[in-house]
Amino acid sequence: MKKRKFGLALSLVLAAGTMLGACGKSSEKSGDGGKKDSFTVGMVTDVGGVDDKSFNQSAWEGLQKFGSDNSLKKGKNGYDYLQSKSDSDYITNLNTLSRQDFDLVYGIGFLMEDAISKVADQRKDTKFAIVDAVVNKPNVASITFKENEGSFLVGVVAGLTTKTNKVGFIGGVQGELIEKFETGFKAGVKSVNPKAEVLTKYTGAFDKPDLGQATADTMIKSGADILFHAAGATGIGMINEVKSVKQKDPSKNVWAIGVDRDQAPDGKIDANTNIMLTSMVKRVDIAVQDIAKKAKDGDFPGGKVVEYGLNENGVGIAPTKDNVSPEALKAVDEWTAKIKSGEVKVPGTPAELKNFK
């Protein structure tokens, strides 16, 4: 009798274990308790926000395109994003997407380097990708760009367009990344116009349009007639200041050069006037789609650095260039060919710029 009771109890325990195991498998890799049968991808913005009209927005557009191409819907079972209001949100947001079992999680911007590094160690089963920084972890793909190459080309445009021989560069937080924009831009300007002066100012922020506007005001008053920024949402302030100057005095010869995506819509004053000369496009959207596709296909480049330059269609000049002269466009094509062929190596640091000829 005791043996029969023991056997019955053992059978019940085994049955319960089987049921629990089945339940565990049915909710495996699911963020809302249901079975997940498709690849999912999420991203965390930096403080610039998803609508910064710069690289966060470009990344989100890339994610949306990947979702559309793969019949995914916005949400936990498809693609989604979390917005960071401050740097203290980075780790929390990355952990949240990982806990929701997203297969791939992007950290947008070099400001998230430390957060990605820490969370990747804690969440080894999640694949991560970071834009604009290198994190040497087996479950992290590092996405970088040759921003100096694209910036060189808009520098060529600026150098051949300026009437005052003074142009300006406005950066966000100073560091190796933004210095690539600055260095490439200066090299491009000087290559076609050695007499031109490049005014430079770092605002120390990517989310302060008022600082961008004040800096632009100072540069324009100092004689700069073309301003290029690499400052995220801070750069929108620069664009707004150039628009304001043009609206007050339509005869004023002043231009802005956008960054990361085609910012021509932000430079529009009316149907006939746009202060955007052109933009240096950095195809974060293409990179996001590319890495997501690789991860989905089982070819995730974990532990590797994937760099996008002119040859990879990762940087360049925006399609909108109506305000650029034929002479400048011809020069852009010529310099593009030289860079792609390796004849010209664009400097990426202040030290390289000193030795550039």
Secondary structure, 3 states (H helix, E strand, C coil): CHHHHHHHHHHHHHHHHHHHHHHHHHCCCCCCCCCCCCCCEEEECCCCCCCCCCHHHHHHHHHHHHHHHCCCCECCCCEEEECCCCCCHHHHHHHHHHHCCCCEEEEECHHHHHHHHHHHHHCCCCEEEEECCCCCCCCEEEEEECHHHHHHHHHHHHHHHCCCCEEEEEECCCCHHHHHHHHHHHHHHHHHCCCCEEEEEECCCCCCHHHHHHHHHHHHHCCCCEEEEECCHHHHHHHHHHHHHHHHCCCCCCEEEEEECCCHHHHEEECCEECEEEEEEECHHHHHHHHHHHHHCCCCCCCCEEEECHHHCCEEECCCCCCCCHHHHHHHHHHHHHHHHCCCCCCCCHHHHHCCC
